Amino acid sequence: MERIEKEPIDFLLFLILILLVGLGVSVLFSASYYYAEKLTQDSYYFFRRQIVFIILGSIVAIIAANTPLELWKRATPYFLLLSLLLTLLTFIPGVGLPVLGARRWLFVFGRSFQPSELVKFCLVLYLATLFSKKEERINDPLNSILPPLIVVSFFVTLIYLQNDFSTAFFILFIAIAMFFIARIKLRYFFFLGFIVLPLGVVLLFTKAHRVKRIIAFLNPALDPSGSGFQVIAARSALMNGGFWGRGLGSGIKKLGGLPEAHSDFIYAVIGEEMGFLGALFVLFLFILFAWRGYSISLKAGDNFIYYLSFGITSLIFVQSLMNIAVVTGLIPATGIPLPFFSSGGSAIVLTLFMSGLLLNLSRTTSAARRNRFV
């Protein structure tokens, strides 16, 4: 391994993260105060809750940003075991908490936690550790491809059994992307695609609510008061915003006319209150985040940094693109939140944790560069 040196963190990435967190919590308050007042008689409920989780997330981000990378490698099996244990607990009645038909939450000591958020990171960490150790025989089917494929498939199956098809698909997509950058031969991808694609289509249509989401995506007017209501409401909010927006806090669709305005569909609130310009600015921030994150990966002289920075960046960036695509009507509803913006404790804590680790990776470079044009 080449000599590794520590440099200052990527300041531009740090600034982008500050903007995303600051803007996210501001929009969240605007999007949630009406629903919070209606639900708890406290208009600050979701805002105050998010602030607490941001503080907690900032603490773990600082720890992640200053922990030696070798410790992350050594901790990989423990992280994987922890995520497995927490995921299995969701299937235990009284511990696993069903929400909207999906058993994806743990409810312990009066608090809820979503283990799949941890699974996303743990699988990326596992693949980064594994691929960095086996670079010289990455195309060996028995030793380099089959073990991670079994591990990923097992976790994806568990999450699918939680009735969380979107998260299972998302994790599988990120894993495939990491297999791809590991330069695995294309014939293995074709073989996997031959198995996975038909199976995915079959599983997609085995649940009525998934079929309704697809129909609502294709033609929401067929069921405007049911499955198509959310799609129509999101489009209406975006159109209400025009180019400049109605002003932060001045949106009307969040006042009962847009379900999940504070979570999965918060980007529609951004579009209504900040307009096309504001919605584009938020998208631009995520693109800037991806640019800095992938630059860290491409500049890395160490394989572990290369894979891990790619995986973390993809987890956050691809998730943001999927959420925005849902709200703008480009893909069917997925139930995947918008990073840094949507209400959710486990999501914001894990996102900040991964961001801190990405800043750590930005400090660790070597003389050799994978790409000198970045």
C-alpha positions in Angstrom: 0.0 0.0 0.0 1.2 3.5 -0.8 2.1 5.9 1.9 -1.1 7.7 3.1 -1.0 11.3 4.2 -3.6 13.4 5.9 -4.8 16.6 4.3 -7.4 19.2 5.3 -11.0 18.1 4.7 -12.7 19.0 1.4 -13.9 22.4 2.4 -16.3 22.7 -0.6 -17.9 19.4 0.4 -18.2 20.6 4.0 -19.9 23.8 2.8 -22.3 21.9 0.6 -23.3 19.7 3.6 -23.8 22.8 5.8 -26.1 24.3 3.1 -28.1 21.0 2.8 -28.6 20.6 6.5 -29.5 24.3 7.1 -31.9 24.5 4.1 -33.3 21.1 4.9 -34.3 21.9 8.5 -35.8 25.3 7.4 -37.9 23.7 4.7 -38.9 20.9 7.1 -40.3 23.4 9.6 -42.3 25.0 6.9 -43.6 21.7 5.5 -44.4 20.2 8.9 -45.8 22.9 11.2 -49.5 22.5 10.1 -49.4 18.7 10.3 -47.5 18.8 13.6 -50.1 21.2 15.1 -52.9 18.9 13.9 -51.2 15.7 15.2 -49.7 16.9 18.5 -51.0 20.4 19.1 -47.3 21.5 18.9 -46.4 23.1 15.6 -42.7 22.7 16.4 -42.9 19.0 17.1 -41.2 17.7 13.9 -38.8 20.7 13.7 -37.6 20.2 17.3 -37.3 16.5 16.8 -35.2 17.0 13.7 -32.9 19.4 15.5 -32.3 16.8 18.2 -31.4 14.2 15.5 -29.2 16.7 13.6 -27.2 17.3 16.8 -26.9 13.6 17.4 -26.0 13.1 13.8 -23.4 15.9 13.9 -21.8 14.2 16.9 -21.4 10.8 15.2 -20.3 12.7 12.0 -17.4 14.3 14.0 -16.5 10.9 15.4 -16.6 9.3 11.9 -14.5 12.2 10.5 -11.7 11.5 13.0 -11.7 7.7 13.3 -8.7 6.0 11.6 -9.9 4.2 8.4 -8.2 1.0 9.5 -10.7 0.7 12.3 -13.6 0.8 9.9 -12.1 -2.1 8.0 -11.7 -4.1 11.2 -15.2 -3.2 12.4 -16.9 -4.4 9.1 -18.0 -7.8 10.3 -19.4 -6.3 13.6 -21.4 -3.7 11.6 -22.7 -6.4 9.4 -23.7 -8.6 12.3 -25.4 -5.6 14.1 -27.4 -4.7 11.0 -28.5 -8.3 10.6 -29.6 -8.6 14.2 -31.6 -5.3 14.1 -33.2 -6.4 10.8 -34.3 -9.7 12.2 -35.8 -8.0 15.3 -38.3 -6.2 13.0 -40.0 -9.5 12.5 -40.6 -10.0 16.2 -44.2 -8.9 17.2 -44.0 -6.1 19.8 -40.5 -5.1 18.7 -41.0 -4.7 15.0 -43.5 -1.8 14.3 -45.7 -2.1 11.2 -46.2 1.2 9.5 -48.4 1.6 6.4 -48.2 -2.2 5.8 -44.4 -2.4 6.0 -42.6 -3.9 9.0 -39.4 -1.8 8.7 -39.3 -0.2 12.1 -38.0 -1.2 15.5 -39.9 0.2 18.5 -37.7 0.1 21.7 -38.0 2.2 24.9 -40.5 4.5 23.2 -38.3 5.2 20.2 -38.5 4.0 16.7 -35.5 3.1 14.5 -35.3 1.9 10.8 -32.6 -0.8 10.6 -32.6 -0.7 6.7 -30.9 2.7 7.0 -28.0 1.0 8.8 -28.1 -1.9 6.3 -27.4 0.4 3.4 -24.2 1.7 4.9 -23.1 -1.7 6.3 -23.3 -3.4 2.9 -21.3 -0.6 1.3 -18.7 -0.9 4.0 -18.6 -4.7 3.5 -18.2 -4.5 -0.3 -15.6 -1.8 0.0 -13.6 -3.9 2.5 -14.0 -7.1 0.5 -13.2 -5.6 -3.0 -10.2 -3.7 -1.6 -8.7 -6.9 -0.3 -9.4 -9.1 -3.4 -8.5 -6.7 -6.2 -6.1 -9.1 -7.8 -8.8 -11.9 -8.2 -12.0 -9.9 -8.4 -13.3 -12.0 -11.3 -12.9 -15.3 -9.5 -16.6 -16.4 -9.3 -16.1 -18.7 -6.3 -14.0 -16.5 -4.0 -14.7 -12.9 -5.1 -18.2 -12.8 -6.6 -20.3 -15.5 -4.9 -19.7 -14.5 -1.2 -20.7 -10.8 -1.6 -23.6 -11.8 -3.9 -24.9 -14.2 -1.2 -24.6 -11.6 1.5 -26.3 -8.8 -0.5 -29.1 -11.1 -1.7 -29.7 -12.3 1.9 -30.2 -8.7 3.2 -32.2 -7.7 0.2 -34.5 -10.6 0.7 -35.0 -9.7 4.4 -35.9 -6.1 3.5 -38.2 -7.3 0.8 -39.9 -9.6 3.4 -40.5 -6.4 5.5 -42.7 -5.4 2.6 -40.2 -2.7 1.6 -39.7 -3.3 -2.1 -38.3 0.1 -2.8 -35.5 0.0 -0.3 -34.6 -3.6 -1.3 -34.4 -2.5 -4.9 -32.3 0.6 -4.0 -29.8 -1.5 -2.0 -29.5 -4.0 -4.8 -28.9 -1.1 -7.3 -26.1 0.4 -5.2 -24.5 -3.1 -4.7 -24.6 -3.7 -8.5 -23.0 -0.3 -9.1 -20.2 -1.3 -6.7 -19.7 -4.6 -8.5 -19.5 -2.7 -11.7 -16.7 -0.3 -10.6 -14.9 -3.3 -9.2 -14.5 -4.2 -12.9 -16.2 -7.5 -12.8 -16.5 -9.1 -16.2 -19.7 -8.2 -18.1 -20.7 -11.8 -18.7 -21.4 -12.1 -14.9 -23.6 -9.0 -15.1 -25.6 -10.5 -18.0 -26.0 -13.7 -16.1 -27.2 -11.9 -13.0 -29.5 -9.7 -15.0 -31.0 -12.8 -16.6 -32.0 -13.9 -13.1 -32.7 -10.7 -11.3 -34.8 -8.8 -13.8 -37.5 -11.3 -14.4 -37.7 -12.1 -10.7 -37.9 -8.3 -9.9 -40.8 -7.9 -12.3 -42.7 -10.8 -10.8 -42.2 -9.5 -7.3 -43.2 -6.0 -8.3 -46.6 -7.2 -9.4 -47.3 -9.6 -6.5 -48.7 -6.8 -4.3 -51.8 -4.8 -5.1 -50.5 -1.5 -3.7 -47.4 -1.7 -6.0 -49.7 -2.2 -9.0 -51.8 0.8 -7.9 -48.7 3.0 -7.6 -47.6 2.1 -11.2 -51.2 2.8 -12.5 -51.2 6.1 -10.6 -47.8 7.0 -12.2 -49.0 6.2 -15.7 -52.4 7.9 -15.3 -53.2 9.4 -11.9 -56.6 10.7 -13.2 -57.9 7.1 -13.2 -58.1 7.3 -9.3 -57.8 11.0 -8.4 -59.1 10.5 -4.9 -57.1 7.3 -4.2 -53.8 6.1 -5.5 -53.5 9.0 -7.9 -54.2 11.7 -5.3 -50.6 12.1 -4.1 -49.2 12.3 -7.6 -51.8 15.0 -8.6 -51.2 17.0 -5.4 -47.4 17.0 -5.9 -47.7 18.2 -9.5 -50.2 20.9 -8.4 -47.8 22.1 -5.7 -44.9 22.3 -8.2 -47.1 24.3 -10.7 -48.3 26.6 -7.9 -44.7 27.6 -7.2 -44.0 28.9 -10.7 -40.5 30.2 -11.3 -39.9 32.2 -8.1 -42.2 30.4 -5.6 -44.8 31.6 -3.2 -42.2 32.2 -0.5 -40.8 30.0 2.3 -43.7 29.2 4.7 -46.4 30.4 2.3 -47.3 27.2 0.5 -50.9 26.0 0.6 -50.7 22.4 -0.5 -49.0 21.3 2.8 -52.2 22.4 4.6 -53.8 19.1 4.2 -53.7 18.9 0.4 -50.4 17.0 0.1 -49.9 13.8 2.0 -46.4 13.2 3.5 -45.5 16.8 2.8 -42.9 16.7 5.7 -41.4 13.4 4.5 -41.4 11.7 1.2 -43.0 14.6 -0.7 -41.1 17.5 0.8 -39.6 18.3 -2.5 -43.0 19.4 -3.7 -43.1 21.9 -0.8 -39.7 23.2 -2.0 -41.1 23.6 -5.5 -44.2 25.4 -4.3 -42.5 27.8 -1.8 -39.1 28.3 -3.5 -40.3 27.9 -7.1 -38.6 26.3 -10.0 -35.4 28.2 -9.2 -35.3 27.0 -5.6 -36.1 23.4 -6.6 -33.3 23.6 -9.2 -30.9 25.0 -6.6 -31.6 22.0 -4.2 -31.0 19.6 -7.1 -27.8 21.5 -7.9 -26.6 21.1 -4.3 -27.0 17.4 -4.6 -25.1 17.4 -7.9 -22.3 19.4 -6.3 -22.3 16.8 -3.5 -22.0 14.0 -6.0 -19.2 15.8 -7.8 -17.1 16.2 -4.7 -17.9 12.7 -3.4 -17.0 11.0 -6.7 -13.9 13.2 -7.0 -12.7 11.8 -3.7 -13.2 8.3 -5.0 -11.4 9.0 -8.3 -8.5 10.7 -6.5 -8.0 7.9 -4.0 -4.7 6.0 -4.2 -6.1 3.4 -1.8 -8.7 0.9 -3.0 -10.7 0.9 0.2 -11.1 4.7 0.0 -12.0 4.3 -3.7 -14.8 1.9 -3.1 -16.1 3.4 0.2 -16.3 7.0 -1.0 -18.1 5.8 -4.2 -20.6 3.8 -2.2 -21.4 6.5 0.3 -21.7 9.2 -2.4 -24.0 6.9 -4.4 -26.2 6.1 -1.4 -27.0 9.8 -0.8 -27.0 11.0 -4.3 -29.0 8.3 -6.0 -31.5 8.4 -3.2 -32.0 12.1 -3.7 -32.5 11.6 -7.4 -35.1 8.8 -6.8 -37.1 11.0 -4.4 -37.0 14.0 -6.8 -38.0 11.8 -9.7 -41.0 10.5 -7.8 -42.2 14.0 -6.9 -41.7 15.3 -10.4 -43.6 12.3 -11.8 -40.7 10.6 -13.6 -41.0 7.3 -11.7 -43.7 5.7 -9.5 -43.8 6.4 -5.8 -41.2 4.6 -3.8 -41.5 5.8 -0.2 -37.8 6.8 -0.2 -37.2 10.1 1.6 -35.1 13.1 0.5 -31.7 13.1 2.3 -31.2 16.1 4.6 -34.7 17.3 4.1 -37.3 14.7 5.0 -38.4 14.1 8.6 -36.8 11.0 10.0 -34.4 10.4 12.9 -32.6 7.3 11.8 -32.3 8.6 8.2 -30.8 12.0 9.1 -28.4 10.5 11.7 -27.1 7.9 9.3 -26.8 10.4 6.5 -24.8 12.8 8.7 -22.7 9.9 9.9 -21.9 8.9 6.3 -21.2 12.5 5.4 -18.7 12.7 8.3 -17.0 9.5 7.1 -16.8 11.0 3.5 -15.1 14.0 4.9 -12.6 11.7 6.6 -12.0 10.0 3.3 -11.5 13.4 1.7 -8.5 14.0 4.1 -6.8 10.7 3.2 -4.9 10.8 -0.1 -1.7 9.5 -1.6 0.8 10.6 -4.2 -0.8 8.4 -6.8 -4.1 9.5 -8.3 -6.6 7.3 -10.1 -7.6 10.3 -12.2 -5.5 13.4 -12.6 -8.2 15.3 -14.6 -10.6 15.7 -11.6 
